Amino acid sequence: MKKLSLNRNQIKYLVIAAMLIDHIAWAFVPMNTVLGQIMHFIGRLTGPTMAYFVGEGYCYTRNVGKYQKRLAVFALISWVPFVLFEQGELPFYYAQGEITFHPVQSVIFTLFLGLTAIRLWESGWRKPVKVLGVILLCLISCIGDWAFMDVLGCLFVHVYRDRPKAKWTAFSLTFLLPQILVIVTGCIQGSAVMYFQLGVALVPLMLYFLYNGESGSKKPVHKWFFYIFYPAHLLVLGILKWCILA
């Protein structure tokens, strides 16, 4: 029995708080400060954890199709708030005879692709087709937050669900190796070094030692809170950010 036991709902609320801290830092705290690095370090908990729960949730959800549609709908709903927060503009607009279009997408979009990858893997297609399909989904995810990492993270958690050692190894390396590459590249180029990316290493430790495998309360509020909070907090922070910094 784990000394500190947290269910899925509790961990979700924990990483939602981490996400809020991270986004406040992106909006108002310079990255090259100690405070900025700490806040972003905390924020690295969210993307990988959500990918883990999507990968795990495939086997628990009563209707995978509805789950996938829900992710698709909220990815669309989150598009405007996400672009407003990231770019300070609407996803597309017409001005001075030119059309400006921002295709970038939020993490919900990438999680949607991750669940799609699992459904593809569980389909009746031959394995080479499945592999090519997953590669295509990873390429599409490049416009999304946590690009390709949340796609592969979801998939590996599902594929290796009965092989714990392989699951934790694949899941950890999926997030850790790209972040190490980012840090090394920053050091070589002499640009801002994003040491906070190493925060992803805490996710496997948190899930392995703290997560008890239980879902927690089945009340609808726990299912819908993230979907509603995500675009809402981006919209509020986006408006505040560009009002204050304008």
TISE-864468 format. One line per field, with one value per residue (C-alpha): x, y, z; residue number from 1. Coordinates in pm, 1 decimal, decimal comma, always signed. Layout:
N
east <- c(X; ...)
north <- c(Y; ...)
up <- c(Z; ...)
n <- c(NUM; ...)
This chain:
246
east <- c(+0,0; +139,3; +189,9; +48,9; -232,5; -397,9; -676,1; -713,3; -935,2; -694,0; -395,5; -590,0; -666,2; -300,9; -175,6; -448,6; -310,7; +38,8; -87,6; -234,0; +97,3; +279,0; +46,9; +62,5; +440,0; +422,9; +200,8; +368,5; +700,4; +1021,2; +1151,6; +1513,8; +1434,7; +1453,9; +1081,7; +1000,4; +1207,3; +1043,9; +690,1; +754,2; +922,0; +600,6; +400,1; +577,4; +361,1; +46,6; +96,6; +250,7; +3,3; -296,3; -146,4; -107,3; -470,3; -593,6; -386,9; -518,0; -873,3; -917,9; -981,1; -1204,1; -1434,6; -1773,4; -1785,8; -1454,1; -1630,2; -1798,6; -1468,4; -1295,8; -1574,6; -1559,0; -1186,1; -1245,6; -1521,0; -1321,1; -1009,7; -1217,5; -1362,2; -1011,5; -864,2; -959,3; -859,5; -531,0; -430,9; -538,7; -319,1; -22,6; -38,1; -256,1; -474,4; -769,0; -690,5; -779,4; -877,7; -875,9; -691,8; -540,5; -612,7; -441,6; -571,0; -380,7; -421,3; -278,0; -315,9; -155,5; -363,4; -388,8; -293,5; -651,3; -599,4; -284,1; -461,9; -735,7; -469,7; -326,7; -662,5; -699,0; -361,0; -484,4; -803,4; -595,4; -368,3; -669,3; -820,9; -805,2; -547,1; -214,3; +73,1; +269,6; -44,2; -87,9; +273,7; +238,6; -86,6; +77,9; +364,6; +109,3; -70,4; +263,0; +329,9; -16,4; +42,9; +332,0; +78,7; -35,4; +96,5; +311,5; +352,6; +405,7; +496,4; +133,4; +46,7; +315,8; +269,7; -98,5; -17,9; +265,2; +63,2; -206,0; +11,0; +231,9; -43,8; +28,4; +407,2; +485,8; +860,0; +817,6; +534,2; +728,2; +1044,2; +869,1; +650,7; +942,4; +1176,5; +900,6; +894,5; +1243,8; +1460,6; +1306,4; +1340,1; +1706,4; +1757,7; +1595,1; +1825,2; +2140,2; +2043,4; +1993,1; +2337,3; +2504,1; +2329,0; +2381,8; +2008,6; +1784,3; +1838,4; +1509,8; +1621,7; +1263,9; +1186,3; +1341,7; +1025,3; +879,1; +1099,8; +876,5; +569,5; +661,6; +776,6; +453,2; +234,1; +433,6; +460,8; +145,4; -125,2; -336,0; -506,6; -852,3; -1074,5; -1221,9; -1571,7; -1785,5; -1967,9; -1990,3; -1808,3; -1483,0; -1514,9; -1611,9; -1399,5; -1083,0; -1272,5; -1439,6; -1151,8; -895,6; -1041,8; -1185,7; -853,8; -673,7; -933,0; -902,3; -520,9; -506,5; -722,9; -529,7; -193,5; -259,2; -443,2; -157,0; +125,5; -36,4)
north <- c(+0,0; +338,5; +579,5; +871,1; +747,0; +975,3; +879,8; +994,8; +1291,8; +1420,5; +1395,0; +1569,1; +1863,5; +1870,7; +1895,5; +2144,4; +2371,4; +2310,5; +2407,7; +2732,3; +2818,2; +2746,8; +2961,5; +3250,6; +3233,0; +3237,3; +3542,9; +3751,0; +3605,4; +3620,6; +3274,7; +3365,3; +3431,8; +3178,8; +3222,6; +3169,0; +2850,6; +2713,4; +2788,0; +2627,2; +2329,4; +2273,4; +2315,2; +2021,5; +1788,4; +1848,7; +1739,0; +1397,3; +1320,8; +1395,0; +1171,9; +892,6; +916,6; +919,7; +608,3; +442,5; +564,2; +385,7; +57,9; +212,8; +442,7; +298,0; +468,7; +545,6; +713,6; +967,7; +1021,9; +1097,2; +1330,1; +1513,8; +1574,5; +1691,4; +1934,6; +2088,5; +2107,7; +2322,1; +2527,6; +2583,2; +2696,6; +3064,9; +3102,0; +2917,2; +3130,6; +3448,1; +3347,0; +3243,6; +3499,8; +3781,8; +3746,1; +3547,6; +3225,5; +3392,4; +3740,8; +3969,3; +4301,7; +4532,7; +4293,2; +3995,7; +3690,3; +3590,8; +3231,5; +3064,0; +2683,4; +2618,0; +2399,3; +2328,6; +2017,1; +1888,3; +1861,6; +1656,4; +1433,2; +1380,2; +1259,7; +1036,4; +868,2; +839,8; +663,1; +408,9; +344,6; +301,1; +55,1; -145,8; -152,7; -443,1; -278,9; -450,4; -340,5; -146,8; +58,2; +124,0; +239,4; +474,0; +604,7; +679,9; +857,8; +1067,7; +1156,3; +1258,9; +1486,3; +1642,2; +1696,0; +1930,8; +2216,0; +2118,4; +2170,5; +1879,8; +1781,0; +1408,0; +1344,3; +1329,4; +1114,0; +855,9; +890,3; +794,2; +507,9; +356,4; +360,9; +162,3; -75,6; -169,0; -162,1; -524,9; -480,3; -224,4; -204,5; -142,7; +102,3; +320,6; +308,8; +403,1; +665,8; +829,8; +839,4; +976,9; +1296,7; +1313,5; +1264,9; +1550,3; +1787,9; +1696,1; +1767,0; +2108,9; +2190,9; +2073,0; +2268,8; +2580,7; +2537,9; +2491,0; +2786,7; +3012,3; +3084,1; +3074,6; +2740,2; +2587,6; +2375,6; +2368,5; +2109,3; +1848,1; +1874,8; +1600,6; +1354,8; +1403,8; +1266,9; +894,9; +924,1; +1093,3; +841,0; +537,2; +626,4; +830,5; +712,6; +433,8; +337,8; +438,1; +688,5; +864,7; +1013,8; +952,8; +1286,3; +1465,8; +1773,0; +1577,5; +1471,5; +1811,2; +2044,3; +2023,2; +2060,2; +2379,4; +2520,5; +2479,6; +2718,8; +2947,7; +3013,1; +3062,0; +3317,2; +3511,3; +3500,9; +3589,5; +3898,2; +4004,5; +3944,8; +4152,3; +4427,9; +4467,4; +4433,8; +4623,7)
up <- c(+0,0; -98,2; +189,7; -11,0; -232,2; -488,3; -727,0; -1086,4; -1002,6; -739,1; -970,4; -1249,4; -1021,2; -916,9; -1274,7; -1369,4; -1095,2; -1236,7; -1581,6; -1448,0; -1280,1; -1606,5; -1816,7; -1570,7; -1606,4; -1989,0; -1969,6; -1700,6; -1577,2; -1786,6; -1866,3; -1785,8; -1420,2; -1137,2; -1070,2; -1436,0; -1452,2; -1135,5; -1256,1; -1595,3; -1426,0; -1230,7; -1549,4; -1717,9; -1507,9; -1708,8; -2070,1; -1996,7; -1716,7; -1937,2; -2207,9; -1953,4; -1849,7; -2209,9; -2280,9; -1966,3; -2017,5; -2349,6; -2167,5; -1901,4; -2094,0; -2182,0; -2521,6; -2690,8; -2982,2; -2753,9; -2572,2; -2902,3; -3016,4; -2683,2; -2729,9; -3087,9; -2985,8; -2702,7; -2919,7; -3155,3; -2868,5; -2728,3; -3060,7; -3031,2; -2661,1; -2723,6; -3021,5; -2839,8; -2545,4; -2762,8; -3043,9; -2914,6; -3224,6; -3351,4; -3540,9; -3868,9; -3975,9; -4279,2; -4265,9; -4525,9; -4807,6; -4641,7; -4459,8; -4146,8; -4030,8; -3720,9; -3741,2; -3399,5; -3170,6; -2799,0; -2605,4; -2631,8; -3007,9; -2951,3; -2698,6; -2957,1; -3200,8; -2927,6; -2875,6; -3253,5; -3263,4; -3008,4; -3205,2; -3519,8; -3339,8; -3223,1; -3571,7; -3813,3; -4037,7; -4101,5; -3877,6; -4147,3; -4216,8; -3844,6; -3812,7; -4111,4; -3964,7; -3630,1; -3808,8; -3998,9; -3674,6; -3521,9; -3819,8; -3791,2; -3419,7; -3497,1; -3500,8; -3150,7; -2800,8; -2676,2; -3039,9; -3112,4; -2746,4; -2634,5; -2935,8; -2861,4; -2485,3; -2512,9; -2748,4; -2544,0; -2221,6; -2399,6; -2602,8; -2305,1; -2043,1; -1945,6; -1948,3; -1673,2; -1734,4; -2107,4; -2040,5; -1798,5; -2011,2; -2335,2; -2168,1; -1985,1; -2284,9; -2509,3; -2304,2; -2157,9; -2468,4; -2673,6; -2378,1; -2328,0; -2698,3; -2657,0; -2364,5; -2545,2; -2857,9; -2648,6; -2492,1; -2831,6; -2991,6; -2692,8; -2674,5; -2370,4; -2199,2; -2093,5; -1799,2; -1676,9; -1946,1; -1718,1; -1510,4; -1732,0; -1540,3; -1236,3; -1411,5; -1416,0; -1053,8; -949,3; -1127,9; -1017,5; -649,8; -586,8; -826,8; -676,4; -1002,6; -879,3; -1058,8; -757,5; -753,5; -1063,9; -1032,7; -1370,9; -1238,2; -1226,6; -1590,2; -1725,1; -1512,3; -1725,8; -2053,4; -1932,4; -1729,4; -2008,5; -2269,7; -1999,4; -1825,0; -2158,8; -2263,5; -1936,2; -1935,3; -2303,5; -2253,8; -1942,1; -2109,3; -2415,3; -2222,6; -1977,1; -2227,0; -2511,4)
n <- c(1; 2; 3; 4; 5; 6; 7; 8; 9; 10; 11; 12; 13; 14; 15; 16; 17; 18; 19; 20; 21; 22; 23; 24; 25; 26; 27; 28; 29; 30; 31; 32; 33; 34; 35; 36; 37; 38; 39; 40; 41; 42; 43; 44; 45; 46; 47; 48; 49; 50; 51; 52; 53; 54; 55; 56; 57; 58; 59; 60; 61; 62; 63; 64; 65; 66; 67; 68; 69; 70; 71; 72; 73; 74; 75; 76; 77; 78; 79; 80; 81; 82; 83; 84; 85; 86; 87; 88; 89; 90; 91; 92; 93; 94; 95; 96; 97; 98; 99; 100; 101; 102; 103; 104; 105; 106; 107; 108; 109; 110; 111; 112; 113; 114; 115; 116; 117; 118; 119; 120; 121; 122; 123; 124; 125; 126; 127; 128; 129; 130; 131; 132; 133; 134; 135; 136; 137; 138; 139; 140; 141; 142; 143; 144; 145; 146; 147; 148; 149; 150; 151; 152; 153; 154; 155; 156; 157; 158; 159; 160; 161; 162; 163; 164; 165; 166; 167; 168; 169; 170; 171; 172; 173; 174; 175; 176; 177; 178; 179; 180; 181; 182; 183; 184; 185; 186; 187; 188; 189; 190; 191; 192; 193; 194; 195; 196; 197; 198; 199; 200; 201; 202; 203; 204; 205; 206; 207; 208; 209; 210; 211; 212; 213; 214; 215; 216; 217; 218; 219; 220; 221; 222; 223; 224; 225; 226; 227; 228; 229; 230; 231; 232; 233; 234; 235; 236; 237; 238; 239; 240; 241; 242; 243; 244; 245; 246)
